[in-house]
């Protein structure tokens, strides 16, 4: 039974979490005390969720043609990232940045609509020109995908918004997952713009506040903040590495198939010529 539990499970499913979230995924795999949910078929994008937070799994409903899953490495328009993701993130974000600091208003979903994490993250990331993997990594580090999470300092929800910050961002209820992710993603975008798209400084400011980053001229000398930045960057880079590996494997496979087809064609011509000589 233990051996079977360690094997990955395949097929379109929805993981229903205890906090009310549902995460659609293509397959899942238990890694220690977390369950890795692969949200793309090629395994390039995934979300690690504490296994204890999962209520149950159920068959995934049919999606409309537009879908709401995260794009695969081949489909994504997001360029690859370097070790810290700062330079290319800056280039990508600037090239698609909205004019000024005015952002479109968040659409309101009916209260009865099921909440899908992929859809929420994709929508917010697309609106504020951020990589959804980065937003997922921040959510994982902030709350572990717990909608009702509250820190000792009073930060609330998935992206751990302080009440004052939530109010400034127009988030009336920080425990509303859609509003929280929208607000947190907008705030992260604003911090990136504030620090000239220096990802490390932006993450440090998200954790400790912009005042502390400016006071110390960079990441504050706080263990919690340094560990937080490292945790987000490490998780984000893991996702980018998986996407790069998947893209390389896919490219090598296509190249091998092309070479094999060309070789078969050449071989078929030679045999035909030999047959004619005979």
C-alpha positions in Angstrom: 0.0 0.0 0.0 2.9 2.4 0.8 4.4 1.6 -2.6 1.1 2.4 -4.3 0.7 5.7 -2.5 4.1 6.8 -3.7 3.2 6.3 -7.3 1.9 9.3 -9.3 -1.8 9.3 -10.2 -2.8 10.2 -13.7 -6.0 11.6 -15.3 -7.8 15.0 -15.1 -8.8 15.6 -11.5 -9.8 18.3 -9.1 -8.3 18.5 -5.7 -10.8 19.9 -3.2 -9.0 21.6 -0.3 -10.3 22.0 3.3 -10.3 25.8 2.8 -12.8 25.6 0.0 -10.4 25.9 -2.9 -10.4 23.5 -5.8 -7.3 22.9 -7.9 -7.7 21.3 -11.3 -4.7 19.2 -12.3 -3.6 16.6 -14.9 -1.8 14.3 -12.4 -0.6 14.2 -8.8 2.3 12.8 -6.9 3.0 12.6 -3.1 6.4 14.1 -2.2 7.0 13.8 1.5 4.2 15.5 3.4 3.0 17.5 0.3 1.1 16.5 -2.8 2.4 17.8 -6.0 -0.4 18.7 -8.4 0.8 19.0 -12.0 -1.5 21.5 -13.7 -0.1 20.9 -17.2 0.1 17.6 -19.0 3.9 18.0 -19.7 4.6 18.4 -16.0 6.2 21.8 -16.4 3.9 23.7 -14.1 2.9 22.3 -10.7 1.7 23.4 -7.3 2.8 21.8 -4.0 0.0 21.6 -1.4 0.3 20.1 2.1 -1.4 16.7 1.9 -3.2 17.4 5.2 -4.9 20.4 3.6 -6.6 18.2 0.9 -10.1 17.1 1.6 -10.6 14.8 -1.3 -10.1 14.3 -5.1 -12.9 14.2 -7.7 -13.1 13.8 -11.5 -12.5 17.0 -13.3 -15.5 18.4 -15.3 -15.1 19.1 -19.0 -13.5 22.5 -19.7 -14.7 24.8 -22.5 -12.3 25.3 -25.4 -10.7 28.4 -23.8 -9.8 26.4 -20.7 -8.3 27.9 -17.5 -5.2 25.8 -17.0 -1.7 27.2 -16.9 0.0 27.2 -20.3 2.7 24.6 -20.9 6.3 25.6 -21.5 5.7 25.4 -25.3 2.5 27.5 -25.1 3.6 30.1 -22.7 4.7 33.5 -24.1 6.7 34.1 -20.9 10.5 34.0 -21.7 12.9 31.8 -19.7 14.3 33.3 -16.5 17.8 33.6 -15.2 19.0 32.5 -11.8 17.0 35.0 -9.8 14.6 35.9 -12.6 15.3 39.6 -12.3 16.6 40.8 -15.7 14.3 38.9 -18.0 11.3 39.5 -15.6 12.1 43.2 -15.9 12.2 43.0 -19.7 9.0 41.0 -19.9 7.1 43.1 -17.4 8.2 46.4 -19.0 7.3 45.2 -22.5 3.8 44.4 -21.4 3.3 46.9 -18.6 0.0 48.8 -18.5 0.2 52.6 -19.0 0.9 54.3 -15.8 -0.3 52.7 -12.5 -4.0 52.5 -13.5 -5.2 48.9 -13.6 -8.5 47.5 -14.8 -11.1 46.8 -12.2 -11.5 43.2 -11.0 -14.5 41.4 -12.5 -16.8 40.1 -9.8 -17.8 36.4 -10.1 -21.1 35.2 -8.7 -20.9 34.0 -5.1 -22.1 30.6 -6.2 -19.3 30.1 -8.7 -16.7 27.5 -7.8 -13.2 28.9 -7.1 -10.5 27.5 -9.2 -7.0 28.5 -8.2 -5.5 28.2 -11.7 -8.2 30.5 -13.1 -7.8 33.0 -10.3 -4.0 33.1 -10.6 -3.9 33.1 -14.4 -6.4 36.0 -14.5 -4.6 38.1 -12.0 -1.2 37.4 -13.5 -2.3 38.2 -16.9 -3.9 41.5 -15.8 -0.8 42.7 -14.0 1.8 41.2 -16.5 3.4 38.7 -14.1 4.3 35.1 -14.5 1.7 32.9 -12.8 4.4 30.6 -11.5 5.8 33.6 -9.5 2.4 34.4 -8.0 1.9 30.7 -7.1 5.4 30.7 -5.4 4.4 33.7 -3.4 1.1 32.2 -2.4 2.9 29.0 -1.3 5.4 30.9 0.8 2.9 33.2 2.3 0.0 30.9 3.3 0.5 27.4 1.9 -2.7 28.0 -0.1 -4.7 28.5 3.1 -7.5 30.9 2.4 -8.1 31.5 6.1 -4.5 32.0 7.1 -3.8 34.7 9.6 -0.2 35.6 10.7 0.9 36.8 14.2 1.0 40.3 12.8 -2.5 40.1 11.4 -1.8 39.5 7.7 -4.7 37.7 6.1 -5.6 35.2 3.4 -3.7 33.5 0.5 -1.2 36.4 -0.2 -1.2 37.5 3.5 -2.4 41.1 3.1 -2.2 43.4 6.1 -5.6 45.2 6.7 -4.1 48.6 5.8 -2.6 47.3 2.6 -5.7 45.4 1.7 -7.7 48.6 2.1 -5.4 50.6 -0.1 -5.6 47.9 -2.8 -9.4 47.9 -2.7 -9.8 44.5 -1.1 -12.7 44.7 1.3 -12.4 41.0 2.4 -8.9 39.5 2.5 -10.5 36.1 3.0 -12.1 36.3 -0.4 -9.6 34.2 -2.5 -10.2 36.0 -5.8 -10.0 39.5 -4.2 -6.9 38.5 -2.2 -5.0 37.2 -5.2 -6.0 40.1 -7.3 -4.9 42.6 -4.6 -1.7 40.7 -3.8 -0.7 40.4 -7.4 -1.3 44.1 -8.0 0.8 44.9 -5.0 3.6 42.7 -6.1 3.5 44.4 -9.5 3.6 47.8 -7.9 6.7 46.8 -5.8 8.5 45.5 -8.9 7.9 48.8 -10.7 9.0 50.7 -7.5 12.4 48.8 -7.4 13.0 48.8 -11.2 11.9 45.2 -11.5 14.5 43.9 -9.0 12.7 40.7 -8.0 14.7 40.2 -4.8 14.0 43.7 -3.4 10.3 43.5 -4.4 9.9 40.2 -2.5 11.8 41.6 0.5 9.4 44.6 0.5 6.4 42.3 0.2 7.5 40.5 3.3 9.1 43.3 5.5 7.6 46.4 3.9 9.1 49.0 1.5 10.3 51.2 4.4 12.6 48.5 5.7 14.0 47.8 2.2 14.8 51.5 1.7 16.1 51.8 5.2 18.7 49.1 4.6 19.2 49.7 0.9 18.2 46.2 0.0 17.0 43.1 1.8 16.7 43.8 5.5 19.0 41.8 7.8 16.1 39.8 9.2 16.3 36.0 9.1 12.5 35.8 8.3 12.8 38.1 5.3 16.0 36.5 3.9 14.5 33.0 4.3 11.3 34.2 2.7 13.0 35.6 -0.4 15.2 32.5 -0.7 12.1 30.3 -0.4 10.1 32.1 -3.1 13.1 32.3 -5.5 13.9 28.6 -5.0 10.4 27.5 -5.7 10.0 29.8 -8.7 13.3 28.6 -10.2 12.3 25.0 -9.7 9.2 25.6 -11.8 11.3 27.4 -14.5 13.8 24.6 -14.5 11.1 22.0 -14.9 9.6 24.0 -17.8 13.1 24.3 -19.4 13.7 20.6 -19.0 10.3 19.7 -20.5 10.9 22.1 -23.5 14.4 20.5 -24.1 13.0 17.0 -23.9 10.2 17.9 -26.3 12.6 19.6 -28.7 15.0 16.6 -28.6 12.1 14.2 -29.3 10.9 16.2 -32.3 14.5 16.4 -33.6 14.9 12.7 -33.2 11.7 12.0 -35.0 12.7 14.3 -37.8 16.1 12.6 -38.1 14.5 9.2 -38.1 12.0 10.1 -40.8 14.7 11.5 -43.0 16.8 8.4 -42.5 13.8 6.2 -43.4 13.2 8.2 -46.5 16.8 7.8 -47.6 16.8 4.1 -46.8 13.6 3.6 -48.8 15.2 5.2 -51.9 18.2 3.0 -51.8 16.2 -0.1 -51.5 14.1 0.9 -54.5 17.2 1.5 -56.6 18.7 -1.9 -55.5 15.6 -3.6 -56.5 15.7 -2.0 -59.9 19.3 -3.1 -60.5 18.4 -6.7 -59.6 
